[in-house]
Structures are given as C-alpha cells and as structure tokens.
C-alpha cells in the first residue's frame, strides 16, 4: 500500500480557508433565510398544536412527495377521528356494545 512519506505531500490535505472562504474573514456572519421560531416542547399541548400547524403547512405549501405524505396522514387522522362519531350518529355503535 502506498503511503505519503515526508517528501511526498498528501494531495487530499486542504486548509480550512481553502474549503470555506468565509473562515478567512473572522468578522463575516452567517445569515439564515428566515428567522428561527421558538419551539414548544413536543409533549405539551402547545407543542402538539404547533406540530399540527407544521403538518398543515406541509400539506398546503410543501413540494411533492412531502405534500402527498402530509395530506395522506391528515386524511387517515380525520378518518380515525370521524368514524366513531359517524357510527354514533347512525346508531351503529350500539350494536357493538
């Protein structure tokens, strides 16, 4: 196996400044395209509401395939919630008790 000796430079060795030009000037800042939102905890009511809002945003404004996945998930959740209500209204739920 060929190695890199003392007289042979490593062709894959690069300086940080060559890879990332922003590191040359320490006063440069990184800008985010949109401000970050403060997120509530995942297991709180606020966090759950915020996650459903994110899901609604994905179902409306995202690109394919994320939009299709979000819409399918919303349809399944609505079906799971509305099926017992519809059965109760039709009086069919009493047949199973």
C-alpha positions in Angstrom: 0.0 0.0 0.0 1.4 3.4 -1.0 1.7 5.9 1.8 2.7 9.6 1.9 6.2 10.0 3.1 8.0 13.0 4.4 9.0 14.1 0.9 5.6 13.4 -0.8 2.7 15.8 0.0 -0.8 14.5 0.6 -3.0 15.6 -2.3 -6.1 15.4 -0.1 -4.9 17.7 2.6 -6.6 21.1 2.4 -6.6 24.1 4.7 -9.9 25.3 6.2 -9.5 28.6 4.4 -9.4 26.9 1.1 -12.5 24.8 1.8 -14.6 27.6 3.4 -13.7 31.1 2.2 -15.9 32.6 5.0 -13.3 31.5 7.5 -10.7 33.9 6.1 -12.5 36.9 7.5 -13.5 36.4 11.1 -16.0 39.2 11.0 -18.2 37.5 8.5 -21.6 36.4 9.7 -23.9 33.7 8.6 -27.5 34.8 7.8 -30.4 32.5 8.0 -33.0 32.9 5.2 -35.9 33.1 7.7 -35.8 33.7 11.4 -35.9 30.6 13.6 -39.1 30.0 15.5 -39.1 29.2 19.2 -40.4 25.7 19.5 -42.6 24.4 22.4 -41.8 21.1 24.0 -43.0 18.1 21.9 -45.1 16.6 24.8 -47.0 19.7 25.7 -50.4 20.9 24.4 -48.7 23.9 22.8 -46.1 21.6 21.1 -48.8 19.3 19.8 -50.8 22.3 18.4 -47.6 23.6 16.8 -46.8 20.2 15.2 -50.3 20.0 13.7 -49.7 23.5 12.3 -46.5 22.3 10.8 -48.3 19.4 9.3 -51.0 21.7 7.8 -48.3 24.0 6.4 -46.6 20.9 4.8 -49.9 19.8 3.3 -50.5 23.2 1.8 -47.2 24.7 0.8 -44.6 21.9 0.5 -43.4 20.3 -2.7 -44.1 16.7 -3.7 -43.7 14.0 -2.1 -43.9 15.7 1.3 -47.2 17.3 0.4 -48.7 14.0 -0.6 -47.5 12.3 2.6 -48.9 15.1 4.8 -52.2 15.0 3.0 -52.4 11.2 3.4 -51.6 11.5 7.1 -54.3 14.2 7.6 -56.8 12.0 5.8 -56.0 9.0 8.0 -56.2 11.0 11.2 -59.5 12.6 10.2 -60.9 9.2 9.3 -59.8 7.7 12.6 -61.5 10.6 14.5 -64.7 10.9 12.4 -65.5 7.2 12.1 -66.7 6.7 15.8 -68.6 10.0 15.6 -70.4 8.9 12.4 -71.1 5.4 13.8 -72.5 7.1 17.0 -74.7 9.4 14.9 -76.0 6.4 12.8 -76.7 4.4 15.9 -74.4 1.6 14.8 -72.0 1.9 17.7 -74.7 0.4 20.0 -74.6 -2.9 18.0 -71.0 -3.5 19.1 -71.7 -3.0 22.9 
